[in-house]
Amino acid sequence: MILRRRTRQVDVGPVRLGGSNPIAVQSMTKVDTADVRACVRQIGRLTVAGCDLVRVAVPTRADTEALAEIVRRVDVPIIADVHFSPDRAIEAIEAGATKIRINPGNIKKRLDILRIIDCAKQHAAAVRIGVNEASIRDLKEDVPPPRRTVLMLREMKKYVRVFERRGFEKLVLSVKSADVVRTIEANRAIADVFDYPIHLGLTHAGLPEDARVPSAVAIGTLLAEGIGDTIRVSLAGDPVEEIRLGREILTSVGLSEEHRPRLTVCPTCGRCKIDVVRLARQVRKLLLLIDKPLKVAVMGCIVNGPGECADADLAICAAQGKGFIYAHGKKKSVVPEGELMAALRNELQLAARSE
Amino acid sequence: MILRRRTRQVDVGPVRLGGSNPIAVQSMTKVDTADVRACVRQIGRLTVAGCDLVRVAVPTRADTEALAEIVRRVDVPIIADVHFSPDRAIEAIEAGATKIRINPGNIKKRLDILRIIDCAKQHAAAVRIGVNEASIRDLKEDVPPPRRTVLMLREMKKYVRVFERRGFEKLVLSVKSADVVRTIEANRAIADVFDYPIHLGLTHAGLPEDARVPSAVAIGTLLAEGIGDTIRVSLAGDPVEEIRLGREILTSVGLSEEHRPRLTVCPTCGRCKIDVVRLARQVRKLLLLIDKPLKVAVMGCIVNGPGECADADLAICAAQGKGFIYAHGKKKSVVPEGELMAALRNELQLAARSE
């Protein structure tokens, strides 16, 4: 139901970004790139978790050399993350990166950019122009936060112009900040001006426990406004967690196909006469074994219970000392409180088996 | 930096909703309302956690009687949550509820609504018209999900008209769904039509581990669009967790004053030469003891490190075998890796003491 912004389509190997293509979830390896075995192992874990594109840092010549081997050994398209060095960008493309990310904050010379463009064109590689507030804020004269959105947009315009004048349009754009509101504002601004696919992310969001809410708010808001064609959650921790959270954000706004059951639970209140939370915890445990996008509801009273239950594939609406079991939206049976879990377990087994 | 939507101001006791007033965070008690002691105790825990308004369910006469006693014993404004019974609404207002919530899905007769309005007017109580998708979806003929947003808006318009014609405008509005996108759409719709304060919430969001991301996305998106004057996160669990998550959402978009340190951490990548996550975990432990809104950063390389460090009150930018300590945005010292934590602990003590 989200009306996505129209963009061009940019192909990154077999993964198509933009247009009406699914939003790709990406992450980045966090081991030494030159350690090919460790890197390939981490990429394997990421793809199993649902990662569509993997980015790899290539700060040294040894890294771009390793990249060639990594690309040969994995199935997923590899993006090279390049800073400071146009040579690394060219080596990475030649090593088989289907996309590179370059940073306008640290590759600034026009001739360097043109060399990269020509190489990307020759190898049909895509390029992300990744503007980052922390890389472009002028360290000499401190730019006040509200002006930084303007600065990011200006930097992006300048850079995109160099690419377009050279006839290169296989671009993906990103503007990141560690601040949620500036990330939202900056992305709205580039979405207004350009029709290239946009890569979303809140950068340096922190340890997982601190980063979840700000990441969900920043990325979720932009997605809900139709902005974003690929996302990367940035957590200081296991990159697999980045994929899980990214998928969770997409699912919450209906932009990722659901494969797992979804459990609706009323928050309970003074009206509630049975232990709904305990019941819901037991149901959730059972659901961990089921690999189907079932909608399951555990509701505690008659205010919203019947409505949510009617929307679910399987539900309990609890009353004093008993519960109503619903299947496929219809009331099916009344069961005494003590037998509710057993009855629900039976229904779940039926639902899990049926197609 | 979020431009909030203009609304009227509605006073709920000393708490002012709408206009440019702070966004109030609320929750609901989850114990038997007639158990005054348990209820007052839970309200106490909620206010300590930062709850500005507490809602209490009053399904029976015994509950509205208990409400009078509860109101006397607590400091925070109490909202009565009323369904089905206009008598409960009137009893609750007479018992001292500064606001009541009524549900157009189950109090429908015009004369009942008018009785409630007259009583609220007499006692200067505010009224939230709380439309809930699960209460108004027509159970007889299943309304398809996309049409429900329209249905919620239509129900709201009908109800508001009754209040306005009776000369009552001390209204707060809410439209809730368990679906993130419909919650966003429905709230955008009422924000377009009315200028009353809006109460935001994603309803029946589930157990805390499932509800965090969808709640953050739904509420965060609307706040980022300037919509929302009071919020309630709905978790199947301890209501104190609702307040914590609500505050976290507000803080993420800069709509709640920060009292605690904020820790920016780079997600690390193949460029990173020291264990940034371990360092960040140690720093986070120290920060738990500090009650000041310090900005602290732990960064792993020179790409974005200097920029984020320059924005922080206190920061480490790590390099191979050493780290640069920044204080108030300025590089202060270079410290060998093994001494980084000790150096940072010293700086933190200084920062925690200074005003």
Interface residues (C-beta under 8 A of the other chain):
Chain A: M1 I2 M28 T29 K30 V31 D32 T33 C39 R55 V56 A57 V58 P59 D63 D81 H83 N103 G105 N106 N132 E133 A134 S135 I136 R137 L139 D142 P146 A178 D179 V180 V181 R182 I184 E185 T203 H204 A205 G206 L207 D210 R212 V213 P214 A216 V217 A218 G220 T221 L223 A224 E225 S234 L235 A236 G237 P239 E242 L245 E248 I249 S252 V253 G254 R262 L263 T264 V265 C266 P267 T268 C269 G270 R271 C272 V276 V277 A280 R281 R284 A297 V298 M299 V303 N304 G305 P306 G307 E308 A310 D311 G329
Chain B: M1 I2 M28 T29 K30 V31 D32 T33 C39 R55 V56 A57 V58 P59 D63 D81 H83 N103 G105 N106 N132 E133 A134 S135 I136 R137 L139 D142 P146 A178 V180 V181 R182 I184 E185 T203 H204 A205 G206 L207 D210 R212 V213 P214 A216 V217 A218 G220 T221 L223 A224 E225 S234 L235 A236 G237 P239 E242 L245 E248 I249 S252 V253 G254 R262 L263 T264 V265 C266 P267 T268 C269 G270 R271 C272 V276 V277 A280 R281 R284 A297 V298 M299 V303 N304 G305 P306 G307 E308 A310 D311 G329
